[in-house]
Amino acid sequence: MVRAARWRSWSAGLSPYVLDSLLAVASAGISVWAVGNDDRAWPWWVYLVAVSTSLSLPWRRRAPLAALAAGSVAFMTLSVVAHSASPQVPLAGVIGIYTVAERSPDRQRWTVLAVVVVANVIGTHSPNGMLFSLLTSVGSFVFGSLVRAQRRLARLEAERAREAGERAASEAGRAVVEERARIAREMHDILAHAVSLMIIQAEAGPLVVHANPDRAIRAFDTIADAGRDAMVQLRRVLGVLKEEGAGPELAPQPRLAELADVAERVRRAGPAVELELADGLGAVPADLQAVVYRIVQEALTNTVKHSGADRVAVRVRRSGDILDVVVSDNGRGLPVTVGGVVNGWSGGRGLVGIRERAAACGGRAEAGPGPEGKGFLVSARLPLGVAGVVEKAGG
């Protein structure tokens, strides 16, 4: 085993031309030895013919058919002028047939096989000699064909491996982009909600600090609660970035039950919040609960920041395999363009995030004026049977 490994290592460092030249020397040596061991004393030119049977071997890889033809002409010449001095196994011919079978186009390969079979049948002087020659030449052809098929299979496997590597790299890059987008949505939802409440309460605090100290205290408590909640969720988001191999379990996975805390913080900011969570929502998949939480959180954030509403209603209901989410307020709403598209739906990052989250769940989300054009309404319909894909939505 050690010697074989050393031989492979040594031969791998040589060029094919050098290896084929060594084969030519070995083949020529066998032919010269066969002539020298014959009972008759042959003239020098017979030795020269014997050597010429192997002269084309160094070029067998570049021109397999031409190298075989040149060697065959020299061997037939030796067989005619000194048949008894011809080697029993013509090494150059065996290598030449193998090379043609392994490297030449199919038309040349099958033509050579037919010519070799006919030549062996006609050119041998006995049935035993014919059988031996056929076994030697056809066996070389079969072996070369097997090597040809093996190398073709190896090329196909290498191509498949290359394509698989490219697909893996592409999927990895896409996964990185999706994860970045997911984290960006999480950061937006967390910070936009918390900072909006903190700004509103911070602006209201100084106005009532003397006239209504209790309300001022509640405002500052709301600021502290919003800040603490944002810090907890940000730590969990950033944990995904810091910890190598961190999985989705490190990402924030808020539950529907936590919407009560969100509603309470929004109440402290001013609007009265009516929260309606239907029974049986605890059985909703955790990742889908997180999506609903983020949709409601973003809708409430927009209400606090933009609507000027004093009342907002949140309803989460289950209708069979569909989860209906509706957030409506009585604020000033948003104008609608000629095409019926809400201004800001395609431009505001929060509303776009709501649409993306719903679409990633296999559902849809809409935003627009409320009934009779009053207030603003965000609604989403999410199927319950698409668990597992919602993580890509960023929830």
Summary of the structure (lengths in Angstrom):
residues: 395
radius of gyration: 42.1
end to end distance: 57.4
largest distance: 133.2
contacts: 1222
relative contact order: 0.06
helix: 68%
strand: 10%
